[in-house]
């Protein structure tokens, strides 16, 4: 859905405690999460404002967001000692 937030706490509500702990204790996670949220904000802004952007560029942005989300989820699972 256009303009929908993909914040980590929304995407993984059952992982909120782990996400908060990693944000405090793991600088790599914190940096990747910050990049993820900034990218999500940019994508939502483009969708809501119907800003001119090519389909190719939009796909690149969304693919990078998905990559970051997968990486962060893997880090969350590893932190919980569970397979991703």
C-alpha positions, 0 to 999 in steps of 0.5 A, spaced: 500 500 500 502 506 498 505 511 503 504 505 508 510 505 514 515 500 514 518 501 521 521 495 524 517 495 530 511 495 525 514 490 521 516 486 527 512 487 533 514 481 536 521 483 536 520 490 539 524 489 545 530 486 541 530 491 536 530 496 542 536 493 545 540 492 538 539 499 537 542 501 544 548 496 544 550 494 536 552 500 532 552 496 526 545 495 527 543 502 529 546 505 523 543 500 518 536 501 522 537 508 521 539 508 514 533 503 513 528 508 516 531 514 512 530 510 506 523 508 508 521 515 509 524 517 503 520 512 499 513 514 503 514 521 501 515 520 494 509 515 494 504 520 498 507 526 494 507 523 487 513 526 486 516 524 479 521 518 479 522 513 474 519 506 475 527 503 475 529 508 480 523 507 485 524 499 484 532 500 486 530 504 492 525 499 494 529 493 493 535 496 497 529 497 503 528 490 502 535 488 503 536 492 509 530 489 512 532 482 511 539 484 513 536 487 520 531 481 521 537 476 520 541 480 526 535 480 530 534 473 529 542 472 531 541 476 537 535 471 539 539 465 537 534 463 532 535 461 525 532 467 520 
